[in-house]
Amino acid sequence: MPAYDAFLLVSFGGPEGPADVMPFLENVTRGRGVPRARIAAVAEHYYAFGGVSPINQQCREMLVAVRADFAGRGLLLPVYWGNRNWAPYLTDVVRAMADDGVRRAVAFVTSAYSSYSSCRQYLENIERARAAAGPDAPRIDKIRRFYNHPGFIESFADNARAALAALPAEVRGEAHLVFTAHSVPVTMAETSGPCGGRYVAELTEASRLIAERICDGHHPWSLAYQSRSGPPSVPWLEPDIGDHLAARRAAGAAAVVIVPIGFVADHLEVVWDLDVQALGRAASLGLPAARAATPGTHPAFVAMVGELVAERLDPSTPARALGRLPPCPAPCAPSGPAPPVTGPSGASVP
């Protein structure tokens, strides 16, 4: 296995003040033909939170925790962080890595699944950044998908238990677990090939693994989707989280816990689409609801990052994974035309 000389965290990025919001959204939607009015409407979601997305601060906190974990493991790797859509930009960071003499880095991206936007697009962004850095750019190897890693599953299970505990005691025992992830076009979800078509399967497997660890699998569970965008004529994965909450209430659910398994840290899709819209819909339905936290700096999740790096460094390190879904040998979804990009709070498709 290669001797890595750096660790790179790659994330989506987000604005950190009102003046950043429109430039950020323009970065996300560039070349997609999204109407200005649509971008401006999504900007209002950010302004409702002071123009700040939580993702950058959560990345900073993750890096502090990762550095501490690395030190405990004896992993003496310098740590870098680059975003796809906002500062620190991935292109600038890869150029800085080259200037620092980095020759081969291992990259952890803040997405656990197989789909274009959560896997292959990150590889494309990394290669564009390397090309911009020139011939001295380091080789950058992406860590494997981790949707079924014990650290990912246990961190969500712990956070879901905490959300259950926040519900009124009289309905807690009968709460329904609603797992949610970013919706994508059906054609994108069904992409054929070595790792194509696995997005829904991986989400379903992760949901099952988490649910069976909560009260010994006592709580019923289901999978829904959020942040859908695009014209109504284009089919996207369903059910929508708001419609699904109404259906759960109609079916007699006493309470729900929303578990955002599509996210490893809070984006605006979490704090707006779930904390504002979904929890607001539940309140209007008279349905007690709580939202589980994303993994963030949960100790099991941070330890998973260190373990995945150690796995790349030493072939004798066991590649731990849970569940029944066989691993995919391919690095990401097959090549081909990029599907419609999904972005913050559905901003990227008109």
Order of alpha helices (4+ residues) and beta strands (2+ residues): beta-alpha-alpha-alpha-beta-alpha-beta-alpha-beta-alpha-alpha-beta-alpha-alpha-beta-alpha-beta-alpha-alpha-beta-alpha
